[in-house]
Amino acid sequence: MASSTVAKLPCVTCEKAAGVFTCRGCIKDFCTRHATEHRQMLNQQMEEVTLCHDQLRQSFDEQAKEPRQHPLMQQIDEWERNSIEKIRQVADDARKQLLNAIGKYTNKMTEVLGNLTQKLTKARDDDDFVETDLKDWTDKLNKIKNDWTAPQTINIQQDTNEVSFIRKITINDWSDDCLEQSAGDIRIEENGLVIVHGPSQGHAAVRGRCQYSSGQHRFRFKIETLGASKWVFFGIKPKDAPMIPDSANTNTAYGWAGGNAVLLNGAVQSNYNGYTSDMEMNDIFELIVDCDEKKLRLINERTRSTYELNVDVTKCSFPWQLNIGLYYSNDRVRMIDQTLRN
């Protein structure tokens, strides 16, 4: 009589041919002893899974009671703190710029009021005044009062960049600068407010009195006389650059000129960033010198065209000064005074 035997599979742990249990989870064979150990290991892993579950459940319960402790909420809190700090820094910078601008404006207004005080005192002591004098003095006092409470040369402007969620504010300070240095056939008139090219033809330049290293400063110029060739240069140069007639073409000059010329480090680039000079007699140009952003902007008020230049401070170092150039005979430019002057 034939007998049959069932071949035993080896135990995966001890490799003896004693495998009598097959785990349906890992599909491996174990002997009796190692099957028990395998089950104990599974029980231990189950304890670890249960512990992980309990810890996670506890975390959920805690966050349900205190939702503000969620990590995403903490990201918002951190963003808020950082944003507030940035706003505080910008506000502090704006306050410093405003205090500086108000200080300069106060000195100017004090000087204007002092001059009027002298006139009033003399007229009263000499008993030398009539109705027209009284009206004139009253008008001047009202103008001083209005300009003191609402300065015409200072305003606060928000950045119009719509990409920014919170717009940055800047202080616009209309400078009371004047033109006082010259080179070439050019003369300065009316206490530094007017420049006139002489009868010859050739490069001539003037430079402003003030120096600029921070803040934003605005100037307006009116072209009162302009020849057919229509060439005027509006720009800046560093203070330490030499004063020469052809200063617009030196390697530290930045600005705009006639003939669609843009000066970058003194190098002429025609129609740079779409610039067209389009200068006419009686045109008013506004030049904005933004030291903080290291930029210049030029606005033609008639055409409403605006142009912008980035200034490389390694080539044109602080402090900056105004640099205005003329070329043709008898051309005349006026620096429009934005402050009270007698």
C-alpha positions as CSV (number, residue, x, y, z in Angstrom):
1,M,0.0,0.0,0.0
2,A,1.4,3.3,-1.0
3,S,1.7,6.1,1.5
4,S,1.7,9.9,0.8
5,T,3.4,12.6,2.7
6,V,2.9,16.4,2.5
7,A,6.1,18.3,2.0
8,K,6.6,21.0,4.7
9,L,7.6,24.5,3.6
10,P,10.7,26.1,5.3
11,C,10.0,28.6,8.1
12,V,10.9,32.1,6.9
13,T,12.6,32.8,10.2
14,C,14.6,29.6,11.1
15,E,14.6,28.1,7.6
16,K,13.7,24.7,9.0
17,A,11.3,22.5,7.1
18,A,8.7,23.0,9.8
19,G,6.5,25.7,8.3
20,V,2.9,24.8,9.3
21,F,1.3,28.3,9.4
22,T,1.0,30.8,6.5
23,C,0.4,34.4,7.4
24,R,-2.4,35.8,5.1
25,G,-0.9,39.3,5.5
26,C,2.7,38.8,4.4
27,I,2.1,35.4,2.7
28,K,5.1,33.9,4.5
29,D,5.4,30.5,6.2
30,F,6.3,30.0,9.9
31,C,6.9,27.2,12.2
32,T,4.8,27.0,15.4
33,R,7.3,28.9,17.6
34,H,8.0,31.6,15.1
35,A,4.4,32.0,14.1
36,T,3.8,33.0,17.8
37,E,6.6,35.5,17.6
38,H,5.3,36.9,14.3
39,R,1.9,37.5,15.9
40,Q,3.5,39.2,18.9
41,M,5.4,41.5,16.5
42,L,2.1,42.3,14.7
43,N,0.5,43.1,18.1
44,Q,3.4,45.4,19.0
45,Q,3.0,47.2,15.6
46,M,-0.7,47.5,16.3
47,E,0.1,49.2,19.6
48,E,2.3,51.7,17.8
49,V,-0.4,52.4,15.2
50,T,-2.9,52.9,18.0
51,L,-0.6,55.2,19.9
52,C,0.0,57.3,16.7
53,H,-3.8,57.4,16.2
54,D,-4.4,58.5,19.8
55,Q,-1.8,61.3,19.5
56,L,-3.3,62.5,16.2
57,R,-6.7,62.4,17.7
58,Q,-5.6,64.4,20.7
59,S,-4.0,67.0,18.3
60,F,-7.3,67.2,16.4
61,D,-9.2,67.7,19.6
62,E,-6.9,70.4,20.8
63,Q,-7.0,72.3,17.5
64,A,-10.8,72.0,17.4
65,K,-10.8,73.8,20.8
66,E,-8.0,76.2,19.8
67,P,-8.2,76.6,16.0
68,R,-5.8,79.6,16.1
69,Q,-3.0,77.2,17.0
70,H,-3.2,75.6,13.6
71,P,0.2,75.8,11.7
72,L,-1.4,77.6,8.8
73,M,-2.8,80.2,11.2
74,Q,0.7,80.6,12.6
75,Q,2.0,81.3,9.1
76,I,-0.5,84.1,8.8
77,D,0.5,85.5,12.2
78,E,4.2,85.5,11.1
79,W,3.2,87.2,7.8
80,E,1.4,89.8,9.8
81,R,4.3,90.5,12.1
82,N,6.7,90.8,9.2
83,S,4.3,93.1,7.3
84,I,3.8,95.3,10.3
85,E,7.6,95.6,10.7
86,K,8.1,96.6,7.1
87,I,5.3,99.1,7.3
88,R,6.8,100.5,10.5
89,Q,10.2,100.9,8.8
90,V,8.7,102.7,5.8
91,A,6.6,104.9,8.1
92,D,9.7,105.8,10.1
93,D,11.6,106.7,7.0
94,A,8.7,108.8,5.7
95,R,8.5,110.6,9.1
96,K,12.2,111.5,8.9
97,Q,11.9,112.8,5.4
98,L,8.8,114.8,6.3
99,L,10.5,116.3,9.4
100,N,13.4,117.3,7.2
101,A,11.1,118.9,4.6
102,I,9.0,120.7,7.2
103,G,12.2,122.0,8.8
104,K,13.4,123.5,5.5
105,Y,10.0,124.9,4.8
106,T,9.7,126.4,8.3
107,N,13.0,128.2,7.8
108,K,11.8,129.5,4.4
109,M,8.5,130.7,5.8
110,T,10.2,132.3,8.8
111,E,12.4,134.3,6.4
112,V,9.4,135.4,4.3
113,L,7.5,136.5,7.4
114,G,10.5,138.3,8.8
115,N,10.9,140.3,5.6
116,L,7.2,141.3,5.8
117,T,7.5,142.1,9.5
118,Q,10.3,144.6,8.7
119,K,8.2,146.3,6.0
120,L,5.2,146.6,8.4
121,T,7.3,147.9,11.2
122,K,9.0,150.6,9.0
123,A,5.7,151.7,7.5
124,R,4.0,152.0,10.9
125,D,7.0,153.8,12.5
126,D,7.2,156.2,9.5
127,D,3.4,156.5,9.3
128,D,3.8,155.8,5.6
129,F,1.0,153.7,4.3
130,V,-2.3,153.9,2.5
131,E,-5.3,151.7,1.6
132,T,-3.5,149.9,-1.2
133,D,-0.5,149.1,1.1
134,L,-2.9,147.6,3.8
135,K,-4.6,145.5,1.2
136,D,-1.3,144.2,-0.2
137,W,0.0,143.3,3.3
138,T,-3.3,141.6,4.2
139,D,-3.1,139.5,1.0
140,K,0.5,138.6,1.7
141,L,-0.4,137.6,5.3
142,N,-3.3,135.5,4.2
143,K,-1.0,133.8,1.6
144,I,1.6,133.1,4.2
145,K,-1.0,131.7,6.6
146,N,-2.5,129.4,3.9
147,D,0.9,128.2,2.7
148,W,1.9,127.5,6.3
149,T,-1.1,125.4,7.1
150,A,-1.2,123.7,3.7
151,P,2.3,123.7,2.2
152,Q,2.4,123.8,-1.6
153,T,5.8,122.3,-1.8
154,I,5.2,119.2,0.4
155,N,2.8,116.3,-0.1
156,I,2.4,112.7,0.8
157,Q,2.0,110.3,-2.2
158,Q,1.1,106.6,-2.2
159,D,2.8,104.3,-4.6
160,T,0.4,103.6,-7.5
161,N,1.9,100.2,-8.2
162,E,-1.2,98.0,-8.0
163,V,0.9,94.9,-7.6
164,S,1.5,95.9,-4.1
165,F,-1.2,95.0,-1.6
166,I,-0.3,97.9,0.7
167,R,0.9,100.9,-1.2
168,K,4.1,102.5,0.0
169,I,4.0,106.2,0.9
170,T,6.7,108.7,-0.1
171,I,7.3,112.4,0.8
172,N,7.3,114.7,-2.2
173,D,9.4,117.7,-1.4
174,W,9.4,120.5,-4.0
175,S,12.9,121.8,-3.7
176,D,13.7,125.4,-3.3
177,D,17.0,124.8,-5.2
178,C,18.4,127.4,-7.5
179,L,21.1,127.5,-10.2
180,E,24.4,129.0,-9.2
181,Q,27.4,127.4,-11.1
182,S,28.0,127.8,-14.8
183,A,30.4,126.9,-17.5
184,G,30.4,128.2,-21.1
185,D,28.6,131.0,-22.8
186,I,25.6,131.1,-20.4
187,R,24.5,133.5,-17.7
188,I,22.3,133.1,-14.6
189,E,19.7,135.7,-13.8
190,E,16.9,136.4,-11.3
191,N,18.7,135.0,-8.3
192,G,19.4,131.6,-9.9
193,L,15.9,131.0,-11.4
194,V,16.7,131.8,-15.1
195,I,19.5,130.7,-17.4
196,V,20.1,132.3,-20.8
197,H,22.6,131.1,-23.5
198,G,24.9,133.8,-24.9
199,P,25.0,135.0,-28.5
200,S,27.4,132.2,-29.5
201,Q,26.5,128.7,-30.3
202,G,27.9,125.7,-28.3
203,H,27.5,123.7,-25.2
204,A,27.0,125.5,-21.9
205,A,25.8,124.2,-18.6
206,V,24.6,125.3,-15.1
207,R,24.5,123.3,-11.9
208,G,22.2,123.6,-8.9
209,R,23.2,124.8,-5.5
210,C,21.7,121.9,-3.4
211,Q,23.0,118.4,-3.0
212,Y,20.7,115.3,-2.9
213,S,21.4,111.9,-1.4
214,S,18.1,110.8,-0.1
215,G,14.4,111.4,-0.5
216,Q,12.4,112.5,-3.6
217,H,12.8,116.0,-5.0
218,R,10.7,117.7,-7.7
219,F,11.6,120.6,-10.0
220,R,9.7,122.4,-12.8
221,F,11.3,124.2,-15.7
222,K,9.7,126.4,-18.4
223,I,11.3,126.8,-21.8
224,E,10.8,130.6,-22.4
225,T,13.0,130.9,-25.6
226,L,13.8,128.0,-27.9
227,G,15.5,128.1,-31.3
228,A,14.6,126.0,-34.2
229,S,17.0,123.2,-33.3
230,K,15.2,122.7,-29.9
231,W,18.0,121.4,-27.6
232,V,17.9,121.6,-23.8
233,F,19.3,119.1,-21.4
234,F,17.6,118.2,-18.1
235,G,19.4,115.9,-15.7
236,I,21.9,115.4,-12.9
237,K,25.6,115.0,-12.2
238,P,27.5,114.0,-9.0
239,K,28.7,116.8,-6.9
240,D,32.4,115.9,-7.4
241,A,32.2,115.9,-11.2
242,P,34.1,118.7,-12.9
243,M,32.0,121.7,-14.1
244,I,32.5,122.0,-17.8
245,P,30.4,123.4,-20.7
246,D,29.7,120.0,-22.3
247,S,28.9,118.3,-18.9
248,A,25.9,116.4,-20.4
249,N,28.3,114.3,-22.4
250,T,30.6,113.3,-19.6
251,N,30.6,109.8,-18.3
252,T,28.7,110.7,-15.1
253,A,25.7,112.5,-16.6
254,Y,22.1,111.2,-16.6
255,G,19.2,112.9,-18.2
256,W,17.2,113.8,-21.3
257,A,18.0,116.3,-24.1
258,G,16.7,117.5,-27.5
259,G,16.9,115.4,-30.6
260,N,15.4,112.4,-28.7
261,A,18.7,112.0,-26.9
262,V,19.0,110.2,-23.6
263,L,22.2,110.4,-21.6
264,L,23.3,107.4,-19.7
265,N,26.8,107.7,-18.1
266,G,27.2,110.5,-20.7
267,A,26.6,108.0,-23.6
268,V,23.9,109.2,-26.0
269,Q,21.1,106.7,-26.7
270,S,18.4,107.8,-29.1
271,N,14.8,107.1,-28.2
272,Y,15.8,105.1,-25.1
273,N,12.6,103.6,-23.5
274,G,10.5,105.3,-26.2
275,Y,11.7,108.9,-25.4
276,T,10.8,111.6,-27.8
277,S,12.0,115.1,-26.9
278,D,9.1,117.1,-28.5
279,M,10.2,120.4,-27.0
280,E,8.3,123.6,-27.8
281,M,8.6,127.2,-26.5
282,N,6.6,127.6,-23.2
283,D,6.6,123.9,-22.5
284,I,6.9,123.0,-18.8
285,F,9.0,120.0,-17.8
286,E,8.9,118.4,-14.4
287,L,12.1,116.6,-13.3
288,I,11.8,114.2,-10.3
289,V,15.0,113.1,-8.6
290,D,14.3,110.0,-6.5
291,C,17.4,109.2,-4.5
292,D,15.8,106.4,-2.6
293,E,14.9,104.5,-5.7
294,K,17.9,105.7,-7.6
295,K,15.7,106.9,-10.5
296,L,15.0,110.0,-12.5
297,R,11.6,110.9,-14.1
298,L,10.8,113.5,-16.7
299,I,7.3,114.7,-17.4
300,N,6.3,116.9,-20.3
301,E,3.2,118.7,-18.9
302,R,1.9,119.6,-22.4
303,T,2.1,116.1,-23.9
304,R,1.7,114.3,-20.5
305,S,4.5,112.0,-21.5
306,T,6.5,110.5,-18.7
307,Y,10.0,108.9,-19.0
308,E,12.1,107.1,-16.4
309,L,15.8,106.4,-16.0
310,N,17.6,104.1,-13.5
311,V,20.8,105.7,-12.2
312,D,23.9,103.5,-11.6
313,V,25.3,105.0,-8.5
314,T,28.7,103.4,-9.2
315,K,28.9,105.7,-12.2
316,C,26.9,108.7,-10.8
317,S,27.6,108.7,-7.1
318,F,25.8,110.6,-4.4
319,P,25.3,113.4,-3.7
320,W,23.6,114.5,-6.9
321,Q,23.1,118.0,-8.2
322,L,20.9,119.5,-10.9
323,N,22.6,119.8,-14.3
324,I,20.9,121.9,-17.0
325,G,22.4,122.4,-20.5
326,L,21.8,124.7,-23.4
327,Y,23.5,124.8,-26.8
328,Y,21.9,127.4,-29.1
329,S,22.1,131.2,-28.9
330,N,19.6,133.1,-26.7
331,D,17.8,130.0,-25.6
332,R,16.2,130.7,-22.2
333,V,14.9,128.4,-19.4
334,R,13.2,129.4,-16.2
335,M,13.2,127.3,-13.0
336,I,9.7,127.7,-11.7
337,D,9.8,128.6,-8.0
338,Q,7.4,126.4,-5.9
339,T,8.0,128.4,-2.7
340,L,7.2,131.9,-1.6
341,R,9.7,134.4,-2.7
342,N,9.7,138.2,-2.4
